[in-house]
């Protein structure tokens, strides 16, 4: 072991930078906190090439004197605490005094600042933590800091930076959280010359949410405002019908400080218990206000984690505040759809005789049943009169079916019958026996399982699992899914990690049948989705894809395309609980029974199981 020596100030600052400055977004976060503490009412962030090349932050805060400007870059130099006792009651965002020293140690920094009432300002230039030049200049009141060439002297750190678009998205997320934390301040973000975010600074949290997270997100929120055990909780949380596929849209602020807290996430989700589906997560923008002496913010280098003197009081306060809001607003909006005839078309696969002289007969005939028989008869009458097929949307899911005009028999045309009428009335049962052997479609159970009689066995088929496997194998075989263009493209806003995951695997996602483009502002535009995925599921599906990519990238043996293929196959497959027509049941049963190539769904669940006739007879005491 070597001798113990004291590190130089430069090396110590670079080590400190490793704790404070992880990426360009870390720099922006620290600089914005200083601006907020300086009383700024407006703050502008400008970045180029993801921030690694150029970052500039301008505020209209109190500014600094010439002496304070130089002292600000010393380690542990701060205006925010004086005594050890001050650590027990911290009311500012920054307080340690190491941020500027750490940033300057690994970049080239230019500072321009002027105090209110001072005739001139100060300009400092630093490189690698050392002051290169100092001079008096004319400049606006407030402070402007320019940071160039981040990690220029620590290449080992620089190589861990991600693509420019990813680093820029992290910066946007940091600015967004700062805007949500301080709605009284106007925040502006300019990336590569284009304005990406601008909040009004009108001291209304609703305005900050609307400006930074979008109209659709805000429309899915409900207000929260309550106090419990001296903990005040105010802000917004999801309506039960507006949840998300992950926790990335949960934003918590304690005394205006953005924090991460599994405990607060748990309290939030407990408040929604029984109101949202499993696997769905509420979003929120919630501010907690409590006595500064009951919070320890000095437990993490980046100050994103804190400790509470009484976690139970904080948990209960958030739980009851959100639970009360959910219970008051849980009812869905009233919807009175226009009454239309309820028509169900049953697809009966039965042979019909072609009219004499025709080149080909129609292979299928549709029979219609309706709650309002007049409506059904009118549709069929129109089809018969037109003599041409007509496409009609029917059922709750508005599924499109083709109604064929009735084919006249030979007798109706005045010609002798080519076969006995009884043979012409052969139904689905006899047709199956002729074409496929002994098995028979016996029905459907619980709108989820197909029942097939096959000799002395009964086969129960999970229709969702079977359909999911069919879709999975088809896409895998074709190496590309069928795509359906959207009449109205769908816009989706993603948080940085999700956006990076989608951009990184865009080729795989497009192979699944999507057509996606970038919009900026952390947004994507979806022009097409895989066949079978509904337009109103596009945003949720992309969110689930992003989460799957995030969760799987560190898993050994992870195959991104295969995992996404599982997800899309599941989305496009018929769902348990959906009503299925006879033709759909028949087609799924045929694939399982005839080809015998489907045993498990892509997730490993069995597609079917068999019960012998003898097992039934045992239950009825016949054997």
FITIVEX-35672 format. One record per residue (C-alpha): x, z, y; residue number from 1. Coordinates in steps of 0.05 Angstrom, whole numbers, plus 5000, padded with zeros to 4 digits. Example, Ala and Ser with C-alpha at 12.3 -4.5 7.8 and 13.67 -1.06 7.14 Angstrom:
<atoms>
> 5246|5156|4910|1
> 5273|5143|4979|2
</atoms>
This chain:
<atoms>
> 5000|5000|5000|1
> 5027|4980|5069|2
> 5037|5026|5129|3
> 4977|5042|5172|4
> 4980|5009|5240|5
> 4932|5003|5299|6
> 4900|4935|5305|7
> 4909|4896|5368|8
> 4851|4892|5416|9
> 4842|4818|5402|10
> 4837|4827|5326|11
> 4791|4887|5335|12
> 4745|4845|5380|13
> 4745|4788|5328|14
> 4725|4838|5273|15
> 4670|4865|5318|16
> 4647|4793|5330|17
> 4638|4785|5255|18
> 4586|4841|5257|19
> 4550|4818|5320|20
> 4559|4741|5322|21
> 4536|4709|5258|22
> 4515|4642|5287|23
> 4495|4612|5355|24
> 4427|4645|5351|25
> 4462|4713|5350|26
> 4496|4697|5416|27
> 4430|4676|5448|28
> 4396|4740|5423|29
> 4449|4786|5453|30
> 4450|4748|5520|31
> 4374|4749|5525|32
> 4372|4824|5512|33
> 4420|4834|5570|34
> 4377|4791|5615|35
> 4314|4829|5596|36
> 4349|4896|5610|37
> 4371|4868|5677|38
> 4299|4860|5698|39
> 4295|4784|5695|40
> 4226|4752|5707|41
> 4247|4683|5685|42
> 4299|4662|5633|43
> 4324|4593|5612|44
> 4363|4577|5549|45
> 4398|4510|5541|46
> 4435|4488|5478|47
> 4469|4425|5453|48
> 4487|4406|5382|49
> 4456|4468|5352|50
> 4492|4514|5401|51
> 4561|4511|5370|52
> 4585|4464|5424|53
> 4547|4489|5485|54
> 4499|4545|5503|55
> 4477|4566|5573|56
> 4431|4623|5592|57
> 4406|4631|5663|58
> 4365|4690|5689|59
> 4340|4716|5756|60
> 4355|4789|5740|61
> 4394|4840|5780|62
> 4462|4806|5772|63
> 4529|4842|5773|64
> 4583|4860|5823|65
> 4653|4832|5818|66
> 4680|4896|5785|67
> 4621|4902|5737|68
> 4629|4829|5717|69
> 4699|4841|5691|70
> 4682|4909|5660|71
> 4624|4878|5621|72
> 4673|4842|5575|73
> 4709|4906|5555|74
> 4693|4936|5487|75
> 4640|4991|5488|76
> 4628|4982|5563|77
> 4555|4992|5581|78
> 4510|5012|5639|79
> 4455|5036|5593|80
> 4479|5103|5565|81
> 4526|5156|5591|82
> 4524|5216|5544|83
> 4516|5228|5470|84
> 4447|5257|5484|85
> 4424|5189|5510|86
> 4428|5161|5439|87
> 4368|5204|5421|88
> 4323|5167|5471|89
> 4342|5093|5479|90
> 4295|5052|5521|91
> 4336|4989|5529|92
> 4348|4931|5481|93
> 4424|4932|5488|94
> 4465|4996|5494|95
> 4529|4992|5452|96
> 4569|4949|5500|97
> 4604|4907|5447|98
> 4563|4843|5451|99
> 4599|4807|5509|100
> 4667|4828|5484|101
> 4651|4802|5414|102
> 4623|4736|5440|103
> 4682|4724|5486|104
> 4731|4738|5430|105
> 4708|4677|5390|106
> 4690|4626|5444|107
> 4704|4600|5513|108
> 4659|4635|5564|109
> 4642|4622|5636|110
> 4603|4675|5676|111
> 4570|4666|5744|112
> 4533|4725|5774|113
> 4510|4752|5841|114
> 4477|4818|5859|115
> 4415|4819|5902|116
> 4435|4821|5976|117
> 4508|4803|5962|118
> 4535|4744|6004|119
> 4576|4714|5947|120
> 4577|4716|5872|121
> 4632|4721|5820|122
> 4656|4669|5771|123
> 4698|4690|5710|124
> 4728|4644|5657|125
> 4750|4674|5590|126
> 4781|4643|5529|127
> 4787|4681|5463|128
> 4770|4745|5500|129
> 4824|4739|5554|130
> 4807|4727|5628|131
> 4834|4659|5649|132
> 4809|4656|5720|133
> 4767|4695|5770|134
> 4739|4673|5838|135
> 4684|4683|5888|136
> 4630|4629|5890|137
> 4563|4615|5920|138
> 4508|4621|5867|139
> 4435|4643|5860|140
> 4418|4716|5849|141
> 4420|4734|5775|142
> 4468|4714|5720|143
> 4487|4650|5685|144
> 4531|4651|5623|145
> 4559|4589|5589|146
> 4587|4594|5519|147
> 4627|4535|5492|148
> 4662|4520|5426|149
> 4637|4579|5386|150
> 4687|4601|5332|151
> 4740|4553|5359|152
> 4793|4604|5340|153
> 4761|4627|5275|154
> 4752|4563|5233|155
> 4736|4604|5171|156
> 4673|4627|5206|157
> 4656|4559|5235|158
> 4653|4525|5168|159
> 4595|4569|5148|160
> 4550|4542|5204|161
> 4494|4496|5180|162
> 4471|4430|5207|163
> 4457|4425|5282|164
> 4382|4418|5271|165
> 4381|4481|5229|166
> 4422|4523|5278|167
> 4378|4498|5334|168
> 4316|4520|5296|169
> 4346|4590|5288|170
> 4356|4592|5363|171
> 4284|4571|5375|172
> 4260|4627|5329|173
> 4302|4678|5368|174
> 4275|4654|5435|175
> 4204|4655|5407|176
> 4210|4727|5384|177
> 4239|4747|5451|178
> 4180|4714|5486|179
> 4131|4751|5441|180
> 4167|4816|5454|181
> 4165|4808|5530|182
> 4104|4767|5551|183
> 4115|4788|5624|184
> 4178|4744|5625|185
> 4176|4668|5628|186
> 4221|4639|5573|187
> 4243|4567|5571|188
> 4284|4533|5516|189
> 4317|4465|5526|190
> 4350|4433|5465|191
> 4393|4371|5475|192
> 4359|4357|5541|193
> 4288|4365|5516|194
> 4243|4424|5531|195
> 4220|4456|5466|196
> 4187|4520|5489|197
> 4160|4548|5555|198
> 4118|4612|5562|199
> 4082|4628|5627|200
> 4106|4700|5635|201
> 4037|4723|5656|202
> 4042|4789|5618|203
> 3989|4767|5568|204
> 4011|4768|5495|205
> 3957|4716|5479|206
> 3990|4667|5527|207
> 4059|4678|5496|208
> 4031|4667|5425|209
> 3993|4604|5446|210
> 4053|4574|5482|211
> 4105|4590|5429|212
> 4067|4586|5363|213
> 4012|4537|5378|214
> 3937|4533|5386|215
> 3920|4529|5311|216
> 3959|4592|5296|217
> 3927|4630|5353|218
> 3858|4607|5332|219
> 3868|4642|5265|220
> 3882|4711|5296|221
> 3838|4770|5314|222
> 3855|4824|5366|223
> 3882|4892|5345|224
> 3883|4952|5391|225
> 3883|5025|5367|226
> 3921|5090|5371|227
> 3934|5140|5316|228
> 3980|5201|5315|229
> 4012|5182|5382|230
> 4029|5112|5356|231
> 3995|5056|5393|232
> 3985|4989|5358|233
> 3965|4928|5398|234
> 3968|4853|5388|235
> 3939|4804|5339|236
> 3933|4796|5263|237
> 3905|4742|5218|238
> 3833|4731|5204|239
> 3824|4741|5129|240
> 3811|4666|5120|241
> 3874|4647|5158|242
> 3930|4675|5114|243
> 3995|4640|5094|244
> 4038|4628|5034|245
> 4095|4673|5056|246
> 4112|4730|5105|247
> 4151|4689|5155|248
> 4096|4694|5207|249
> 4095|4770|5209|250
> 4125|4793|5275|251
> 4133|4867|5290|252
> 4158|4898|5355|253
> 4173|4972|5366|254
> 4179|4991|5439|255
> 4188|4916|5453|256
> 4245|4909|5404|257
> 4236|4855|5349|258
> 4249|4888|5282|259
> 4246|4874|5207|260
> 4210|4927|5166|261
> 4185|4923|5094|262
> 4146|4986|5107|263
> 4106|4954|5164|264
> 4094|4892|5122|265
> 4067|4935|5066|266
> 4021|4972|5114|267
> 3996|4906|5141|268
> 3982|4877|5073|269
> 3948|4940|5049|270
> 3899|4933|5107|271
> 3877|4866|5078|272
> 3869|4890|5006|273
> 3806|4861|4977|274
> 3799|4812|5035|275
> 3852|4759|5018|276
> 3873|4723|4955|277
> 3932|4746|4914|278
> 3994|4708|4935|279
> 3970|4698|5006|280
> 3999|4738|5065|281
> 3970|4756|5133|282
> 4007|4737|5196|283
> 4013|4782|5257|284
> 4043|4794|5325|285
> 4039|4869|5332|286
> 4069|4915|5383|287
> 4079|4988|5365|288
> 4091|5038|5421|289
> 4115|5108|5406|290
> 4160|5162|5433|291
> 4232|5136|5438|292
> 4257|5203|5410|293
> 4221|5189|5344|294
> 4258|5123|5333|295
> 4331|5112|5314|296
> 4352|5041|5334|297
> 4425|5053|5320|298
> 4425|5038|5245|299
> 4443|4964|5243|300
> 4497|4922|5279|301
> 4445|4871|5304|302
> 4393|4926|5318|303
> 4340|4890|5276|304
> 4327|4950|5232|305
> 4306|5019|5255|306
> 4287|5086|5227|307
> 4225|5127|5243|308
> 4222|5202|5245|309
> 4155|5199|5210|310
> 4143|5135|5170|311
> 4076|5161|5145|312
> 4048|5166|5216|313
> 4072|5096|5233|314
> 4046|5068|5167|315
> 3978|5099|5178|316
> 3973|5077|5250|317
> 3986|5004|5233|318
> 3942|5006|5171|319
> 3881|5036|5206|320
> 3889|4993|5268|321
> 3890|4928|5228|322
> 3838|4951|5177|323
> 3789|4968|5233|324
> 3800|4899|5264|325
> 3791|4864|5197|326
> 3727|4901|5180|327
> 3697|4886|5248|328
> 3714|4812|5243|329
> 3713|4798|5169|330
> 3648|4758|5169|331
> 3660|4683|5165|332
> 3632|4640|5222|333
> 3561|4618|5209|334
> 3554|4547|5184|335
> 3488|4511|5176|336
> 3502|4443|5145|337
> 3452|4388|5152|338
> 3406|4387|5092|339
> 3418|4326|5049|340
> 3391|4308|4980|341
> 3430|4341|4924|342
> 3447|4286|4875|343
> 3486|4293|4810|344
> 3508|4231|4773|345
> 3522|4240|4699|346
> 3570|4190|4671|347
> 3544|4169|4602|348
> 3591|4124|4564|349
> 3544|4081|4524|350
> 3546|4007|4506|351
> 3497|3960|4538|352
> 3481|3888|4520|353
> 3503|3835|4570|354
> 3450|3788|4596|355
> 3448|3720|4563|356
> 3496|3670|4593|357
> 3538|3722|4629|358
> 3613|3719|4620|359
> 3621|3794|4611|360
> 3575|3855|4605|361
> 3581|3918|4646|362
> 3616|3970|4601|363
> 3584|4032|4631|364
> 3517|4055|4657|365
> 3504|4112|4706|366
> 3443|4157|4699|367
> 3420|4195|4760|368
> 3388|4263|4763|369
> 3368|4296|4829|370
> 3334|4358|4855|371
> 3297|4311|4900|372
> 3279|4255|4852|373
> 3253|4210|4907|374
> 3322|4208|4939|375
> 3357|4191|4874|376
> 3305|4138|4857|377
> 3312|4107|4926|378
> 3388|4100|4917|379
> 3381|4070|4848|380
> 3325|4024|4872|381
> 3370|3998|4929|382
> 3426|3986|4880|383
> 3380|3949|4833|384
> 3352|3905|4889|385
> 3421|3889|4916|386
> 3446|3870|4847|387
> 3516|3894|4867|388
> 3555|3958|4855|389
> 3550|4011|4909|390
> 3599|4069|4922|391
> 3564|4135|4936|392
> 3595|4203|4954|393
> 3560|4259|4915|394
> 3567|4333|4901|395
> 3597|4390|4941|396
> 3666|4359|4936|397
> 3640|4291|4961|398
> 3669|4255|4902|399
> 3661|4180|4906|400
> 3627|4146|4846|401
> 3609|4074|4833|402
> 3535|4061|4820|403
> 3525|3998|4779|404
> 3460|3959|4781|405
> 3420|3963|4716|406
> 3435|3907|4667|407
> 3374|3871|4642|408
> 3368|3869|4567|409
> 3356|3804|4530|410
> 3283|3822|4521|411
> 3274|3832|4595|412
> 3300|3761|4605|413
> 3249|3734|4556|414
> 3299|3725|4499|415
> 3298|3755|4429|416
> 3333|3823|4421|417
> 3402|3813|4390|418
> 3399|3880|4355|419
> 3350|3936|4340|420
> 3331|3976|4401|421
> 3353|4040|4367|422
> 3423|4014|4363|423
> 3422|3998|4438|424
> 3404|4071|4452|425
> 3465|4097|4416|426
> 3490|4155|4458|427
> 3557|4187|4473|428
> 3559|4224|4407|429
> 3556|4162|4363|430
> 3603|4124|4410|431
> 3656|4177|4404|432
> 3650|4178|4329|433
> 3660|4103|4326|434
> 3719|4100|4374|435
> 3756|4165|4363|436
> 3740|4192|4294|437
> 3707|4257|4276|438
> 3714|4299|4339|439
> 3656|4309|4386|440
> 3652|4334|4458|441
> 3608|4396|4450|442
> 3606|4420|4522|443
> 3640|4462|4576|444
> 3648|4537|4581|445
> 3651|4577|4647|446
> 3666|4512|4685|447
> 3738|4521|4660|448
> 3743|4505|4586|449
> 3724|4443|4546|450
> 3693|4454|4477|451
> 3708|4402|4424|452
> 3682|4402|4352|453
> 3733|4371|4305|454
> 3713|4373|4232|455
> 3714|4446|4211|456
> 3750|4468|4275|457
> 3730|4483|4346|458
> 3782|4467|4400|459
> 3779|4503|4467|460
> 3816|4464|4521|461
> 3836|4492|4589|462
> 3817|4433|4633|463
> 3862|4453|4691|464
> 3923|4462|4646|465
> 3910|4396|4610|466
> 3900|4357|4674|467
> 3961|4389|4706|468
> 4004|4367|4647|469
> 3977|4296|4649|470
> 3993|4290|4724|471
> 4062|4321|4714|472
> 4081|4273|4658|473
> 4055|4213|4696|474
> 4095|4228|4760|475
> 4156|4244|4719|476
> 4150|4178|4681|477
> 4140|4137|4745|478
> 4194|4178|4783|479
> 4147|4175|4843|480
> 4077|4200|4856|481
> 4020|4158|4882|482
> 4008|4170|4956|483
> 3945|4170|4999|484
> 3950|4157|5073|485
> 3914|4206|5119|486
> 3866|4176|5169|487
> 3886|4231|5218|488
> 3959|4255|5209|489
> 3967|4330|5202|490
> 4017|4369|5244|491
> 4052|4430|5214|492
> 4095|4482|5249|493
> 4148|4516|5206|494
> 4196|4573|5219|495
> 4270|4556|5218|496
> 4285|4574|5145|497
> 4225|4536|5120|498
> 4240|4476|5165|499
> 4312|4474|5140|500
> 4289|4478|5067|501
> 4241|4419|5077|502
> 4292|4377|5115|503
> 4345|4391|5062|504
> 4300|4366|5005|505
> 4261|4312|5043|506
> 4279|4258|4992|507
> 4250|4299|4935|508
> 4187|4315|4976|509
> 4176|4242|4993|510
> 4183|4224|4919|511
> 4123|4269|4907|512
> 4079|4224|4951|513
> 4088|4253|5020|514
> 4104|4214|5083|515
> 4133|4265|5132|516
> 4167|4258|5200|517
> 4197|4307|5249|518
> 4161|4325|5314|519
> 4209|4374|5346|520
> 4188|4445|5366|521
> 4197|4464|5293|522
> 4141|4416|5275|523
> 4129|4362|5223|524
> 4077|4306|5221|525
> 4046|4290|5153|526
> 4022|4218|5149|527
> 4008|4216|5074|528
> 4000|4265|5016|529
> 4003|4258|4940|530
> 3941|4229|4907|531
> 3896|4287|4889|532
> 3918|4334|4946|533
> 3864|4341|4998|534
> 3880|4329|5072|535
> 3859|4401|5089|536
> 3909|4427|5038|537
> 3968|4389|5068|538
> 3993|4445|5114|539
> 3986|4499|5060|540
> 4020|4454|5008|541
> 4081|4441|5053|542
> 4086|4516|5066|543
> 4086|4530|4991|544
> 4137|4475|4980|545
> 4183|4506|5032|546
> 4176|4575|5001|547
> 4190|4548|4932|548
> 4254|4515|4958|549
> 4275|4579|4993|550
> 4262|4623|4932|551
> 4294|4575|4883|552
> 4358|4553|4918|553
> 4397|4614|4893|554
> 4367|4613|4823|555
> 4414|4589|4767|556
> 4394|4522|4738|557
> 4344|4509|4793|558
> 4319|4437|4795|559
> 4284|4425|4862|560
> 4247|4361|4843|561
> 4221|4390|4777|562
> 4197|4454|4810|563
> 4162|4415|4866|564
> 4132|4369|4814|565
> 4101|4430|4780|566
> 4071|4451|4846|567
> 4041|4383|4863|568
> 4014|4374|4793|569
> 3979|4442|4799|570
> 3951|4424|4868|571
> 3924|4356|4845|572
> 3894|4380|4779|573
> 3820|4396|4772|574
> 3811|4471|4783|575
> 3777|4521|4738|576
> 3709|4536|4766|577
> 3698|4465|4791|578
> 3639|4428|4762|579
> 3663|4369|4720|580
> 3623|4308|4700|581
> 3615|4287|4628|582
> 3664|4229|4638|583
> 3718|4275|4666|584
> 3710|4324|4608|585
> 3711|4266|4558|586
> 3774|4236|4588|587
> 3812|4302|4586|588
> 3788|4317|4515|589
> 3807|4247|4492|590
> 3879|4255|4518|591
> 3887|4322|4484|592
> 3852|4304|4419|593
> 3873|4232|4408|594
> 3945|4232|4431|595
> 3961|4304|4411|596
> 4019|4303|4460|597
> 3996|4358|4507|598
> 4010|4429|4483|599
> 4031|4467|4545|600
> 4021|4461|4620|601
> 4084|4452|4663|602
> 4085|4528|4674|603
> 4086|4542|4599|604
> 4013|4563|4589|605
> 3979|4536|4527|606
> 3931|4478|4539|607
> 3886|4492|4479|608
> 3873|4537|4420|609
> 3835|4527|4355|610
> 3783|4569|4318|611
> 3766|4551|4246|612
> 3694|4545|4223|613
> 3709|4601|4174|614
> 3725|4649|4232|615
> 3655|4636|4261|616
> 3623|4645|4193|617
> 3658|4712|4186|618
> 3627|4736|4251|619
> 3558|4718|4225|620
> 3572|4749|4157|621
> 3565|4683|4122|622
> 3630|4692|4082|623
</atoms>
